[in-house]
């Protein structure tokens, strides 16, 4: 009987760590990914306007999940795993829709995806060498830049922002900045892992 109660308590403890508002916000961002992709691929003004609203909501969830986790003292290992995974799936999905629409060069998506795939391996290799690398500031900046770039692309597609930016096509310029942010972040993680 005591064993059964201990098992129930263990399950309840696990659920309380897993089912939190910050984790729900991260998972909401993940759930928004296919909807935003579908709306972007639909391509109508109405669909893009709705996609823009959902993209802003998705970026707000990315800010508030971490903020609330700290404020409510609900930081957890599962939350530290869910948040970046949801970020990567969401942003890469939207970038993939941009490639399909012809707004983004495939090589840019390759660089962005390679960074997001490579950093966990770099962190694992570093851990094997006794170096524990937490989330780097460059990773947070990269995520923010990706969110802003995606919103800017949709604003341009809607015609609400100029198509030219300092003599360049605005969409290409903001996506180039997003790509460079990924490269800088990857270099930062590699330096932290192997630079010593």
C-alpha positions as a printed NumPy array, in Angstrom:
array([[  0.   ,   0.   ,   0.   ],
       [  2.81 ,   2.409,   0.883],
       [  4.589,   1.562,  -2.383],
       [  1.429,   2.377,  -4.321],
       [  1.126,   5.754,  -2.549],
       [  4.813,   6.505,  -3.244],
       [  4.277,   5.775,  -6.937],
       [  1.229,   8.043,  -7.052],
       [  3.207,  10.787,  -5.326],
       [  6.083,  10.377,  -7.8  ],
       [  3.653,  10.684, -10.735],
       [  2.045,  13.762,  -9.129],
       [  5.473,  15.346,  -8.576],
       [  6.446,  14.648, -12.2  ],
       [  3.163,  16.152, -13.454],
       [  3.584,  19.263, -11.33 ],
       [  7.035,  19.831, -12.855],
       [  5.804,  19.152, -16.403],
       [  2.395,  20.86 , -16.42 ],
       [  3.29 ,  24.504, -15.828],
       [  2.249,  27.774, -17.42 ],
       [  5.736,  28.393, -18.897],
       [  5.769,  24.941, -20.508],
       [  2.237,  25.491, -21.822],
       [  3.386,  28.734, -23.472],
       [  6.318,  26.937, -25.102],
       [  3.992,  24.222, -26.396],
       [  1.567,  26.866, -27.679],
       [  4.407,  28.253, -29.79 ],
       [  4.994,  24.766, -31.165],
       [  1.287,  24.364, -31.933],
       [  1.236,  27.691, -33.782],
       [  3.983,  26.577, -36.183],
       [  1.836,  24.533, -38.634],
       [ -0.921,  27.155, -38.546],
       [  1.5  ,  29.985, -39.38 ],
       [  3.124,  27.874, -42.111],
       [ -0.264,  27.125, -43.679],
       [ -1.269,  30.794, -43.585],
       [  2.034,  31.926, -45.133],
       [  1.71 ,  29.332, -47.889],
       [ -1.896,  30.39 , -48.528],
       [ -0.444,  33.791, -49.357],
       [ -3.608,  35.911, -49.404],
       [ -3.609,  39.295, -47.689],
       [ -6.063,  38.024, -45.076],
       [ -4.012,  34.888, -44.418],
       [ -0.77 ,  36.86 , -44.101],
       [ -2.405,  39.365, -41.747],
       [ -3.606,  36.523, -39.525],
       [ -0.18 ,  34.879, -39.768],
       [  1.365,  38.157, -38.588],
       [ -0.887,  38.253, -35.511],
       [ -0.071,  34.629, -34.659],
       [  3.652,  35.252, -35.201],
       [  3.577,  38.14 , -32.745],
       [  1.763,  35.907, -30.239],
       [  4.371,  33.174, -30.777],
       [  7.219,  35.602, -30.102],
       [  5.468,  36.871, -26.964],
       [  5.183,  33.285, -25.684],
       [  8.941,  32.979, -26.143],
       [  9.513,  36.004, -23.932],
       [  6.949,  35.137, -21.289],
       [  7.724,  31.425, -20.892],
       [ 11.198,  32.175, -19.523],
       [ 10.077,  35.228, -17.572],
       [  7.228,  33.35 , -15.894],
       [  9.38 ,  30.299, -15.206],
       [ 11.716,  32.515, -13.182],
       [  8.971,  34.647, -11.592],
       [  6.86 ,  31.639, -10.563],
       [  9.898,  29.54 ,  -9.647],
       [  8.851,  26.909, -12.158],
       [ 12.205,  26.48 , -13.854],
       [ 12.852,  22.815, -14.591],
       [ 15.035,  20.56 , -16.695],
       [ 12.055,  19.663, -18.87 ],
       [ 11.336,  23.367, -19.388],
       [ 14.967,  23.998, -20.346],
       [ 14.576,  21.27 , -22.97 ],
       [ 11.111,  22.206, -24.262],
       [ 11.767,  25.93 , -24.774],
       [ 14.677,  25.736, -27.241],
       [ 13.17 ,  22.75 , -29.075],
       [  9.928,  24.681, -29.588],
       [ 11.93 ,  27.734, -30.719],
       [ 13.843,  25.737, -33.308],
       [ 10.833,  23.856, -34.678],
       [  8.738,  27.017, -34.856],
       [ 11.356,  29.254, -36.505],
       [ 12.699,  26.639, -38.917],
       [  9.122,  25.765, -39.98 ],
       [  8.355,  29.399, -40.78 ],
       [ 11.658,  29.808, -42.627],
       [ 10.822,  26.673, -44.619],
       [  7.533,  28.305, -45.666],
       [  9.532,  31.375, -46.726],
       [ 11.749,  29.171, -48.915],
       [  8.649,  27.599, -50.473],
       [  7.27 ,  31.072, -51.214],
       [ 10.556,  32.087, -52.859],
       [ 11.249,  34.732, -50.22 ],
       [ 14.302,  33.034, -48.73 ],
       [ 17.345,  31.462, -50.347],
       [ 17.66 ,  27.746, -49.481],
       [ 21.291,  28.258, -48.411],
       [ 20.121,  30.637, -45.682],
       [ 17.779,  27.991, -44.299],
       [ 20.619,  25.462, -44.466],
       [ 22.896,  27.716, -42.376],
       [ 20.155,  28.439, -39.827],
       [ 19.193,  24.775, -39.521],
       [ 22.83 ,  23.656, -39.336],
       [ 23.388,  26.012, -36.404],
       [ 20.28 ,  24.781, -34.588],
       [ 21.243,  21.168, -35.204],
       [ 24.91 ,  21.707, -34.389],
       [ 24.733,  23.58 , -31.078],
       [ 23.284,  20.661, -29.054],
       [ 26.123,  18.457, -30.348],
       [ 28.699,  21.112, -29.473],
       [ 27.255,  21.327, -25.955],
       [ 27.316,  17.529, -25.608],
       [ 30.934,  17.318, -26.786],
       [ 31.865,  20.11 , -24.39 ],
       [ 30.164,  18.28 , -21.516],
       [ 32.251,  15.2  , -22.318],
       [ 35.323,  17.399, -21.946],
       [ 34.073,  18.619, -18.569],
       [ 32.814,  21.988, -19.845],
       [ 29.16 ,  22.695, -19.097],
       [ 27.783,  25.305, -21.491],
       [ 24.49 ,  26.876, -20.551],
       [ 22.344,  28.977, -22.834],
       [ 24.576,  31.673, -24.3  ],
       [ 23.524,  35.287, -24.769],
       [ 24.278,  34.88 , -28.486],
       [ 21.637,  32.144, -28.62 ],
       [ 19.033,  34.444, -27.097],
       [ 19.961,  37.219, -29.52 ],
       [ 19.777,  34.773, -32.43 ],
       [ 16.278,  33.68 , -31.413],
       [ 15.131,  37.287, -31.074],
       [ 16.628,  38.245, -34.44 ],
       [ 14.886,  35.293, -36.1  ],
       [ 11.542,  36.345, -34.657],
       [ 11.937,  39.972, -35.717],
       [ 13.152,  38.941, -39.182],
       [ 10.165,  36.659, -39.731],
       [  7.713,  39.36 , -38.693],
       [  9.513,  41.882, -40.934],
       [  9.276,  39.542, -43.938],
       [  5.52 ,  39.201, -43.512],
       [  5.173,  42.979, -43.074],
       [  6.99 ,  43.447, -46.39 ],
       [  4.868,  40.747, -48.052],
       [  1.779,  42.609, -46.856],
       [  3.169,  45.851, -48.28 ],
       [  3.224,  47.511, -44.865],
       [  7.011,  47.975, -44.925],
       [  9.155,  49.238, -47.792],
       [ 10.596,  46.647, -50.151],
       [ 13.973,  48.412, -50.135],
       [ 16.304,  48.788, -47.191],
       [ 19.638,  50.658, -47.521],
       [ 19.741,  49.85 , -51.22 ],
       [ 18.916,  46.16 , -50.754],
       [ 15.75 ,  44.167, -51.013],
       [ 14.347,  44.327, -47.451],
       [ 13.41 ,  40.65 , -47.292],
       [ 16.896,  39.559, -48.378],
       [ 18.513,  42.015, -45.965],
       [ 16.593,  40.909, -42.868],
       [ 17.015,  37.23 , -43.708],
       [ 20.727,  37.785, -44.244],
       [ 20.913,  39.366, -40.784],
       [ 19.08 ,  36.324, -39.354],
       [ 21.538,  33.997, -41.082],
       [ 24.558,  35.928, -39.807],
       [ 23.076,  35.847, -36.276],
       [ 22.999,  32.053, -36.534],
       [ 26.627,  31.907, -37.655],
       [ 27.762,  34.222, -34.851],
       [ 25.87 ,  32.153, -32.298],
       [ 27.385,  28.895, -33.578],
       [ 30.87 ,  30.415, -33.442],
       [ 30.206,  31.632, -29.888],
       [ 29.153,  28.169, -28.703],
       [ 32.148,  26.574, -30.411],
       [ 34.533,  29.058, -28.788],
       [ 32.95 ,  28.388, -25.401],
       [ 33.294,  24.637, -25.925],
       [ 36.723,  24.356, -27.521],
       [ 38.397,  27.738, -27.19 ],
       [ 40.095,  26.986, -23.889]])
